[in-house]
Amino acid sequence: MPGSLNPTALVRLLRSWNIGSGPAYRELADVVRLLVLDGRIPLDVSLPSERALAETLGLSRTTVTAAYASLREQGYLVGGQGSRARTGIPHRSIPVSMPGLAIPDGVLDLAYASLPAAGEAVHRAFAEALTELPALLPGFGYDAIGVPTLREAIAARYTAAGVPTSAGQILITSGAQHALNIVLRTIAGQNQRVLVDHPTYPNALDAIRSARCRPISVALPEGAKADVGDGDGGGWDIEAMVSTMQHQRPAMAYLLPDFHNPTGRIMSNLQRRRLVRAAASADTMLVVDETLRELNLDGVATSPLAAFSPAVVSIGSLSKSHWAGLRTGWIRASEDMITRLVATRTTMDLGGPAVEQLAAAHLVRSFEEPLVHRLETLRGQRAALMGLLAEHLPDWKPERPRGGLTVWCRLPSPSSTALTVIAPEFGIRLAAGPRFGLGGAFEQYLRVPFTLPPAQLEQAVLALRSAQEKLDESPQLRRTLKEAPPAAIA
């Protein structure tokens, strides 16, 4: 049923919105609009009355009335003056980024770091899966742990990578995000601490908050390059992680050691060993997201984190390597932990679709077939993006990723959110840097995927340059938009 938002809750979402650099009604309307686009204010929700919001904000009712009128004109509020306004999305709007909404034609999407399907391989896998489906039809169709052939295929890949694994140590999920939600609800209870890299994957932060856990962050060294040889490397501040585990005693740590999202760094084996020892000492469960591990653009040789400890919980997925539309992920853990995870999973759903799992089993068994060409393409697109940034945005400082799908850029000024807000005017959609952190951090950073062909990457970078030039010409615009909440991404 549609709900309503009370004045106190809305003010909490608005944060420090009014910095006096423009008309108050316009700033208020802009931030509410972004909250709607971001999904932080759901659609078809009643906003507070003009009088109630004005009293809570300490503004004149005229200011709030003008803001609401502006939002109605733009199509973000529905309902006449005097009635409770309800949130909406105009048909022609270009969202900054809303999960699950398709981007309009002609707009380049740099908010999502995903690839189109590895077409022929995925198509063939589904065709073969349909021939195998009749064998499953006599069953009742519920399988909370996953189709055996897929669990066996995933276990074999871990074993081949130096992590002996049985099918009983694999739980199939509907993607990595589903897997993380299961793990959080099993390992970390309400108000317990969860350690994260900083920056980190935004949807993981959302999952941690949704589970009512308390994220605590350890910053990655700025501009560091991981040494994946025998040296300790500088990609992660392991000393800070050890100290945080010792003093904060988090129930679990969610980390991305393999082509970290958004920086593209990879953790050295020596760092992995030290991290495992520290977690064991602090009684912290290590949960590692390996979704991007196979997108190894530089051929870096490291061992999966689970090779250093049987207590590590590993999350994987086919979303980045093959296709997000498969919605197939997994959890690798000890058999006892898998039993606990399955019990949690059945409170959320009773299993995944069978055909997708049969198809995924074929893809896992022939994992490298589409990956060889895909990696070659990604290397070319990475080189193209790095060259375009150097040519057209020389003041930006991109960090060259060792793998993955994105480049983490330091901007010349704290203007990430402002760029995100005006980007649709130039035909692109972005994800602001603060979405990757806690407490509004990373306003001076922007994640730029290299998932598009070179010609489209050039178009996107030229659009970024135009947006940057507009901000440079109007510092007041940058200040006005700076406090707007960041958008959700993948």
GIDA-V679659 format. One line per field, one symbol per residue. burial: 1 if it has 16 or more other C-alpha atoms within 10 Angstrom, else 0. A space follows every 50 residues. Layout:
burial: ???
This chain:
burial: 00011010010011001100000111111111111111011111111111 11110000001011111111110111110000011111100001111100 00100011111111101100110011001000000000000011111111 11111111000010111111111111111111111111000111111111 11111011001111111101001011110001111111001101110011 11111111111111111111110111011001011111111111111000 01111111101111111111111101111111111011101101100000 11111111111111101001100110111011011101100010011111 11111111111001111111111101111111111111000111111111 1101001111111111110010000011111111111111
